[in-house]
Amino acid sequence: MKIYNSLSRKIEEFQPIVPTKVGVYTCGPTVYDYLTIGNWRTYTLGDLLVRTLTFFGYQVTYVMNITDVGHLTGDNLGDADMGDDRMENSAKREGKTAWEVAAFYTNDFLESFSKLNLTQPERFSKATDHIQEQIDLVQAIEKRGFVYRIDDGVYFDTAAYEAVGNRYGELSTLDAIKEGARVQPNPRKKNPRDFALWKFSPERSRRDMEWPSPWGKGFPGWHIECSAMSMKYLGDQFDVHVGGEDLKSTHHPNEIAQSEAATGKKPFVKYWVHGAFLLVDGGRMGKSKGNAYTLLDVTERGFDPMALRYFYFTGHYRSPQNFTWEGLGAAANALNRLRMSVSSFRKAKERSSLSREKLGKLEEYRQRFKAALENDLSVPEALSVVWEVVKSNIPDYDKYDLLLAFDQVLGLKLNEVSEAYGLQEIDLSSLPEDIGKEIQSREDLRKQGKFAEADIVRKRLEEKGFIVEDTPGRTVVKKSVDQ
């Protein structure tokens, strides 16, 4: 198997530290708000990697963090050590405590995680459950001489780290890691690249989340939690660290520096795997733009979360992917066609005898699917093999058997598709509001004689998985479901 390593900036042969065993850590969510479909693309990448490694026979230990303290708003402005704590901000906005905010959005994350059929890690590790581990790690770094204290916290000394032969920021895509131009530099830091390991609570005020420490009351910096928790559960050195490409600039380089400073071992992580950004309608996603869509937005428009999963698989993880509702509709239609094919194949109760030619073809499909995954997780290529199997002349029972084997990696729940899967009439009163409006709009256009425009609406509804049929006296709406 070959995988692109962001650290070496090249595709490498995958060789775990311990043969047959792999430790994987994925940077998880900051639970201050609903996650966007951009976040879910990254977590689907982690799931894909874990499923693929398991498919190839590795014993995988999978860990994902949940950031519920210490992630400051300054990370969007160029300095993750400045600004307000995201949890505290959400608490003020929603009239709750930071603990209540964390609990609410953690529960939503876990429910959505299940809806997308993502592989459950051995452990979801919360930052607030590992405060002592983070303090211990900062103390270990301090003993090695890479820590200093200023009025707002305890900082990692990048110059001292480099002075003893280490290289800081090797993973980063930036030529030099420095404070962003949009924030006021902290003049008390020795070096603009230095980062907080422990932040002090503001004087004469009380935070919802704060703890005593050897340096004073406060809370951990954002970066230290991932090092502390990944090393606790995967060891001082482990195989794969997964995250979004936005984390390559500072968060992950800081993880490397503080971890290797504490242990004196190299490398902290052998392979760094990063997923590219998800665009929306060709541009960047953002709450200010109103296009930071969530999984709730997807389901409220009548889409199955599995359609979003299928959509992610139509693009390679290292390439930016452009999300549109029309594109999601196309993915939903493709998934429904696949499910209907699986339903049909499932009806073949007995395995047919295979000719030597068809046996060879069956093995060829297996090897090509495997080769696609071995080629830096090329899922679009693997999906093309899936559709070749669907259209092939091998017996239906063998198609069904092979597709279920492939679905161990794809995770599209094909094993749950029944023999009765097909088009079923939908009660119009139960339709999502936006779908109901679309159907009414089509009816109005037809009454006005605007049949071409009405047909555009019909096609748009089909892209969302709803089939509209005009029958004498009424309109019938159907959707692919298990009947």
MONOR-V391162 format. One record per run of one state. SS is the DSSP state (a for helix, b for strand, c for the rest). FROM is the first residue (numbers start at 1). TO is the last residue. Records with the same first field share a line. If there is no record, write none. Layout:
SS = FROM-TO ; FROM-TO
This chain:
c = 1-1 ; 6-9 ; 14-17 ; 19-20 ; 27-29 ; 31-35 ; 56-58 ; 68-71 ; 77-84 ; 95-97 ; 116-122 ; 130-130 ; 144-146 ; 151-152 ; 157-157 ; 164-194 ; 201-210 ; 212-217 ; 221-221 ; 235-237 ; 249-250 ; 264-268 ; 276-277 ; 281-282 ; 284-286 ; 290-293 ; 301-304 ; 314-320 ; 324-324 ; 347-355 ; 376-378 ; 392-395 ; 411-413 ; 417-420 ; 426-427 ; 431-432 ; 448-450 ; 464-465 ; 472-473 ; 483-483
b = 2-5 ; 10-13 ; 18-18 ; 21-26 ; 30-30 ; 36-36 ; 59-67 ; 72-72 ; 85-85 ; 123-126 ; 147-150 ; 153-156 ; 195-200 ; 211-211 ; 218-220 ; 238-244 ; 269-275 ; 278-280 ; 283-283 ; 294-294 ; 321-323 ; 375-375 ; 421-425 ; 466-471 ; 474-482
a = 37-55 ; 73-76 ; 86-94 ; 98-115 ; 127-129 ; 131-143 ; 158-163 ; 222-234 ; 245-248 ; 251-263 ; 287-289 ; 295-300 ; 305-313 ; 325-346 ; 356-374 ; 379-391 ; 396-410 ; 414-416 ; 428-430 ; 433-447 ; 451-463
